Amino acid sequence: MPSEKQYLSKVRTTQGKFRESLLKAPPICKICGMNIRELLVASHIKPWKDCNDNERIDFYNGLLLCPSHDAVFDSGYISFDSEGNIIISELLDKENICIIRP
């Protein structure tokens, strides 16, 4: 049985431009302050699938997050209000909230 398959897939051609625009601001995770540029993820506030082409590259529709916080954000366990304050889902228990709020 082969261990690889070849697939045809869509590629986000503007993701690099979007990420570069976010990295021009202080390149740190919005939550924990991690500043390793190579690891920071350019996250869309309004999900990519719901955006038009302009929103997909809009600096104001994005934030930089470390990989762990990006995963928690994408899964809906955290969000942000209109002022940029973190909102934590009630689905997270106290142990996991401590990980999000160091």
FIGU-75278 format. One line per field, with one value per atom (N, C-alpha, C): residue number from 1; residue in one letter; atom name; x, y, z. Coordinates in nm, 3 decimals, always signed. Atoms other than C-alpha are relative to their C-alpha. Layout:
N
seq <- [NUM	...]
type <- [A	...]
atom <- [CA	...]
px <- [X	...]
py <- [Y	...]
pz <- [Z	...]
// end
This chain:
102
seq <- [1	1	1	2	2	2	3	3	3	4	4	4	5	5	5	6	6	6	7	7	7	8	8	8	9	9	9	10	10	10	11	11	11	12	12	12	13	13	13	14	14	14	15	15	15	16	16	16	17	17	17	18	18	18	19	19	19	20	20	20	21	21	21	22	22	22	23	23	23	24	24	24	25	25	25	26	26	26	27	27	27	28	28	28	29	29	29	30	30	30	31	31	31	32	32	32	33	33	33	34	34	34	35	35	35	36	36	36	37	37	37	38	38	38	39	39	39	40	40	40	41	41	41	42	42	42	43	43	43	44	44	44	45	45	45	46	46	46	47	47	47	48	48	48	49	49	49	50	50	50	51	51	51	52	52	52	53	53	53	54	54	54	55	55	55	56	56	56	57	57	57	58	58	58	59	59	59	60	60	60	61	61	61	62	62	62	63	63	63	64	64	64	65	65	65	66	66	66	67	67	67	68	68	68	69	69	69	70	70	70	71	71	71	72	72	72	73	73	73	74	74	74	75	75	75	76	76	76	77	77	77	78	78	78	79	79	79	80	80	80	81	81	81	82	82	82	83	83	83	84	84	84	85	85	85	86	86	86	87	87	87	88	88	88	89	89	89	90	90	90	91	91	91	92	92	92	93	93	93	94	94	94	95	95	95	96	96	96	97	97	97	98	98	98	99	99	99	100	100	100	101	101	101	102	102	102]
type <- [M	M	M	P	P	P	S	S	S	E	E	E	K	K	K	Q	Q	Q	Y	Y	Y	L	L	L	S	S	S	K	K	K	V	V	V	R	R	R	T	T	T	T	T	T	Q	Q	Q	G	G	G	K	K	K	F	F	F	R	R	R	E	E	E	S	S	S	L	L	L	L	L	L	K	K	K	A	A	A	P	P	P	P	P	P	I	I	I	C	C	C	K	K	K	I	I	I	C	C	C	G	G	G	M	M	M	N	N	N	I	I	I	R	R	R	E	E	E	L	L	L	L	L	L	V	V	V	A	A	A	S	S	S	H	H	H	I	I	I	K	K	K	P	P	P	W	W	W	K	K	K	D	D	D	C	C	C	N	N	N	D	D	D	N	N	N	E	E	E	R	R	R	I	I	I	D	D	D	F	F	F	Y	Y	Y	N	N	N	G	G	G	L	L	L	L	L	L	L	L	L	C	C	C	P	P	P	S	S	S	H	H	H	D	D	D	A	A	A	V	V	V	F	F	F	D	D	D	S	S	S	G	G	G	Y	Y	Y	I	I	I	S	S	S	F	F	F	D	D	D	S	S	S	E	E	E	G	G	G	N	N	N	I	I	I	I	I	I	I	I	I	S	S	S	E	E	E	L	L	L	L	L	L	D	D	D	K	K	K	E	E	E	N	N	N	I	I	I	C	C	C	I	I	I	I	I	I	R	R	R	P	P	P]
atom <- [N	CA	C	N	CA	C	N	CA	C	N	CA	C	N	CA	C	N	CA	C	N	CA	C	N	CA	C	N	CA	C	N	CA	C	N	CA	C	N	CA	C	N	CA	C	N	CA	C	N	CA	C	N	CA	C	N	CA	C	N	CA	C	N	CA	C	N	CA	C	N	CA	C	N	CA	C	N	CA	C	N	CA	C	N	CA	C	N	CA	C	N	CA	C	N	CA	C	N	CA	C	N	CA	C	N	CA	C	N	CA	C	N	CA	C	N	CA	C	N	CA	C	N	CA	C	N	CA	C	N	CA	C	N	CA	C	N	CA	C	N	CA	C	N	CA	C	N	CA	C	N	CA	C	N	CA	C	N	CA	C	N	CA	C	N	CA	C	N	CA	C	N	CA	C	N	CA	C	N	CA	C	N	CA	C	N	CA	C	N	CA	C	N	CA	C	N	CA	C	N	CA	C	N	CA	C	N	CA	C	N	CA	C	N	CA	C	N	CA	C	N	CA	C	N	CA	C	N	CA	C	N	CA	C	N	CA	C	N	CA	C	N	CA	C	N	CA	C	N	CA	C	N	CA	C	N	CA	C	N	CA	C	N	CA	C	N	CA	C	N	CA	C	N	CA	C	N	CA	C	N	CA	C	N	CA	C	N	CA	C	N	CA	C	N	CA	C	N	CA	C	N	CA	C	N	CA	C	N	CA	C	N	CA	C	N	CA	C	N	CA	C	N	CA	C	N	CA	C	N	CA	C	N	CA	C	N	CA	C	N	CA	C	N	CA	C	N	CA	C	N	CA	C	N	CA	C]
px <- [+0.085	+0.000	+0.089	-0.083	+0.154	-0.024	+0.011	+0.223	-0.025	+0.026	+0.163	-0.101	+0.093	-0.106	+0.020	-0.008	-0.109	-0.141	+0.130	-0.398	+0.008	+0.016	-0.516	-0.069	+0.063	-0.593	+0.010	-0.004	-0.667	+0.110	-0.107	-0.387	-0.038	+0.028	-0.432	+0.114	-0.107	-0.228	+0.030	-0.022	-0.269	+0.039	-0.030	-0.191	+0.136	-0.133	+0.177	-0.004	+0.015	+0.085	-0.070	+0.075	-0.164	+0.091	-0.092	+0.096	+0.105	-0.102	+0.361	-0.055	+0.059	+0.123	-0.016	+0.015	+0.055	+0.136	-0.133	+0.427	+0.063	-0.051	+0.485	-0.034	+0.032	+0.311	+0.092	-0.085	+0.489	-0.028	+0.021	+0.541	-0.001	+0.014	+0.412	-0.138	+0.129	+0.135	-0.087	+0.094	-0.166	-0.029	+0.036	-0.215	+0.120	-0.111	+0.118	+0.126	-0.117	+0.368	+0.116	-0.107	+0.574	+0.039	-0.044	+0.788	+0.092	-0.079	+0.946	-0.076	+0.072	+0.845	-0.036	+0.022	+0.880	-0.115	+0.106	+0.625	-0.135	+0.127	+0.362	-0.091	+0.102	+0.042	-0.087	+0.089	-0.155	-0.144	+0.136	-0.509	-0.103	+0.110	-0.822	-0.105	+0.104	-1.077	-0.133	+0.115	-1.362	+0.056	-0.057	-1.306	+0.020	-0.037	-1.138	-0.117	+0.110	-1.434	-0.115	+0.108	-1.670	+0.042	-0.055	-1.447	-0.009	-0.020	-1.444	+0.150	-0.143	-1.109	+0.068	-0.060	-1.048	+0.015	-0.006	-1.127	+0.109	-0.102	-0.886	+0.140	-0.133	-0.590	-0.003	+0.018	-0.725	+0.073	-0.077	-0.478	-0.092	+0.091	-0.772	-0.088	+0.071	-0.920	+0.096	-0.096	-0.618	+0.070	-0.084	-0.402	+0.103	-0.106	-0.081	-0.017	+0.011	-0.099	+0.107	-0.090	+0.144	-0.082	+0.076	+0.050	-0.105	+0.097	-0.120	-0.121	+0.113	-0.332	-0.079	+0.071	-0.415	-0.096	+0.086	-0.552	-0.121	+0.109	-0.761	-0.099	+0.083	-0.891	-0.080	+0.069	-0.973	-0.107	+0.098	-1.158	-0.117	+0.110	-1.378	+0.002	-0.008	-1.258	+0.034	-0.024	-1.144	-0.043	+0.032	-1.248	+0.046	-0.036	-1.199	-0.118	+0.108	-1.442	+0.048	-0.032	-1.447	+0.115	-0.112	-1.186	+0.129	-0.119	-0.944	+0.022	-0.012	-1.005	-0.039	+0.025	-1.000	-0.132	+0.122	-1.326	+0.028	-0.029	-1.286	-0.130	+0.120	-1.549	-0.019	+0.033	-1.726	+0.028	-0.031	-1.637	+0.139	-0.133	-1.282	-0.005	-0.006	-1.216	+0.112	-0.096	-1.003	+0.145	-0.136	-0.691	+0.043	-0.033	-0.704	-0.004	+0.001	-0.792	+0.135	-0.132	-0.463	+0.104	-0.094	-0.280	-0.018	+0.027	-0.449	+0.040	-0.037	-0.393	+0.120	-0.120	-0.033	+0.018]
py <- [-0.118	+0.000	+0.124	-0.120	+0.339	+0.091	-0.089	+0.587	+0.145	-0.136	+0.895	-0.003	-0.019	+1.022	+0.141	-0.134	+1.317	+0.057	-0.065	+1.562	+0.133	-0.132	+1.868	+0.082	-0.078	+2.143	+0.149	-0.145	+2.512	+0.052	-0.061	+2.735	+0.145	-0.139	+3.064	+0.088	-0.075	+3.283	+0.134	-0.130	+3.600	-0.011	+0.018	+3.449	+0.062	-0.057	+3.554	+0.151	-0.146	+3.915	+0.043	-0.028	+3.913	-0.011	+0.022	+3.773	+0.110	-0.105	+4.023	+0.133	-0.126	+4.313	-0.002	+0.011	+4.185	+0.007	-0.001	+4.140	+0.140	-0.138	+4.514	+0.068	-0.048	+4.587	-0.076	+0.080	+4.463	-0.149	+0.143	+4.093	-0.084	+0.077	+3.933	-0.064	+0.063	+3.694	+0.094	-0.092	+3.903	-0.043	+0.051	+3.681	-0.015	+0.033	+3.563	+0.081	-0.082	+3.797	-0.073	+0.074	+3.523	+0.077	-0.085	+3.700	-0.068	+0.072	+3.431	+0.011	-0.033	+3.565	-0.123	+0.118	+3.230	-0.087	+0.083	+3.072	+0.071	-0.072	+3.346	-0.030	+0.034	+3.263	+0.123	-0.110	+3.527	-0.054	+0.052	+3.455	+0.101	-0.086	+3.593	+0.008	-0.020	+3.741	-0.048	+0.053	+3.694	-0.119	+0.118	+3.338	+0.015	-0.003	+3.301	-0.040	+0.052	+3.103	+0.099	-0.097	+3.392	+0.135	-0.128	+3.669	+0.012	-0.026	+3.833	+0.019	-0.010	+3.882	+0.115	-0.114	+4.224	-0.028	+0.031	+4.104	-0.102	+0.103	+3.814	+0.057	-0.061	+4.054	+0.125	-0.120	+4.328	-0.014	-0.005	+4.404	+0.003	-0.015	+4.495	-0.123	+0.126	+4.148	-0.108	+0.100	+3.981	+0.032	-0.015	+3.926	-0.112	+0.100	+3.741	-0.078	+0.088	+3.444	-0.108	+0.114	+3.174	-0.122	+0.115	+2.827	-0.054	+0.052	+2.718	+0.091	-0.092	+3.030	+0.008	+0.003	+3.019	-0.119	+0.120	+2.665	+0.020	-0.025	+2.770	+0.101	-0.102	+3.075	-0.061	+0.062	+2.877	-0.099	+0.097	+2.620	+0.067	-0.073	+2.892	+0.005	-0.004	+2.857	+0.138	-0.139	+3.218	+0.089	-0.100	+3.530	+0.134	-0.133	+3.904	+0.093	-0.097	+4.187	+0.112	-0.109	+4.506	+0.088	-0.078	+4.663	-0.080	+0.084	+4.373	-0.082	+0.078	+4.216	-0.145	+0.142	+3.838	-0.043	+0.062	+3.647	-0.149	+0.142	+3.294	-0.078	+0.083	+3.029	-0.070	+0.074	+2.869	-0.149	+0.141	+2.536	-0.038	+0.029	+2.569	-0.010	+0.013	+2.444	+0.088	-0.090	+2.634	-0.035	+0.041	+2.430	+0.052	-0.048	+2.523	+0.151	-0.146	+2.885	+0.051	-0.040	+2.908	-0.007	+0.010	+2.799	+0.118	-0.111	+3.072	+0.133	-0.123	+3.341	-0.030	+0.032	+3.290	+0.094]
pz <- [+0.000	+0.000	+0.000	+0.005	-0.099	+0.121	-0.115	+0.179	-0.039	+0.046	-0.036	-0.114	+0.111	-0.272	-0.051	+0.058	-0.505	-0.008	+0.002	-0.469	-0.071	+0.055	-0.652	+0.108	-0.107	-0.402	-0.028	+0.008	-0.373	+0.090	-0.078	-0.245	+0.026	-0.036	-0.062	-0.052	+0.065	-0.296	+0.067	-0.064	-0.089	+0.147	-0.142	+0.253	+0.037	-0.028	+0.232	+0.011	-0.003	+0.156	+0.129	-0.122	+0.443	+0.123	-0.112	+0.686	+0.008	+0.003	+0.578	+0.049	-0.046	+0.638	+0.153	-0.146	+0.993	+0.070	-0.062	+1.063	+0.003	-0.004	+0.996	+0.132	-0.135	+1.327	+0.095	-0.089	+1.639	-0.018	+0.028	+1.553	+0.126	-0.123	+1.871	+0.005	-0.022	+1.968	+0.081	-0.067	+2.071	+0.143	-0.132	+2.377	+0.093	-0.091	+2.514	-0.025	+0.028	+2.351	-0.065	+0.067	+2.182	-0.127	+0.110	+1.922	-0.101	+0.100	+1.705	-0.133	+0.124	+1.363	-0.083	+0.084	+1.189	+0.050	-0.058	+1.424	+0.008	-0.011	+1.429	-0.117	+0.099	+1.245	-0.025	+0.038	+1.056	-0.001	-0.016	+1.173	-0.049	+0.045	+1.011	+0.110	-0.100	+1.250	-0.058	+0.074	+1.004	-0.079	+0.064	+0.877	-0.151	+0.142	+0.537	-0.089	+0.084	+0.400	-0.013	+0.001	+0.482	-0.059	+0.048	+0.337	-0.151	+0.143	-0.002	-0.022	+0.029	-0.176	+0.074	-0.071	-0.016	+0.149	-0.143	+0.337	+0.030	-0.020	+0.292	+0.013	-0.013	+0.268	+0.088	-0.083	+0.498	+0.134	-0.124	+0.779	+0.122	-0.114	+1.005	+0.024	-0.019	+0.962	+0.051	-0.042	+1.115	+0.129	-0.117	+1.416	-0.001	-0.011	+1.490	+0.129	-0.116	+1.722	-0.009	-0.001	+1.830	-0.044	+0.049	+1.698	+0.098	-0.098	+2.022	+0.011	-0.012	+2.056	-0.131	+0.127	+1.684	-0.005	+0.000	+1.727	+0.091	-0.094	+2.028	-0.060	+0.065	+1.836	-0.114	+0.113	+1.521	+0.043	-0.051	+1.731	+0.071	-0.062	+1.882	+0.152	-0.146	+2.242	+0.053	-0.038	+2.247	-0.116	+0.100	+2.063	+0.058	-0.045	+2.097	-0.019	+0.016	+2.156	-0.092	+0.093	+1.945	+0.049	-0.055	+2.176	+0.005	+0.001	+2.138	+0.126	-0.123	+2.479	-0.026	+0.022	+2.495	+0.066	-0.051	+2.541	+0.004	-0.016	+2.676	+0.012	+0.002	+2.606	+0.135	-0.122	+2.901	-0.017	+0.025	+2.738	+0.051	-0.054	+2.873	+0.151	-0.145	+3.223	+0.056	-0.064	+3.476	-0.034	+0.032	+3.397	-0.137	+0.134	+3.029	-0.010	-0.001	+3.099	+0.049	-0.049	+3.292	-0.109	+0.111	+2.977	-0.095	+0.090	+2.774	+0.062	-0.071	+3.036	+0.089	-0.078	+3.145	+0.119]
// end
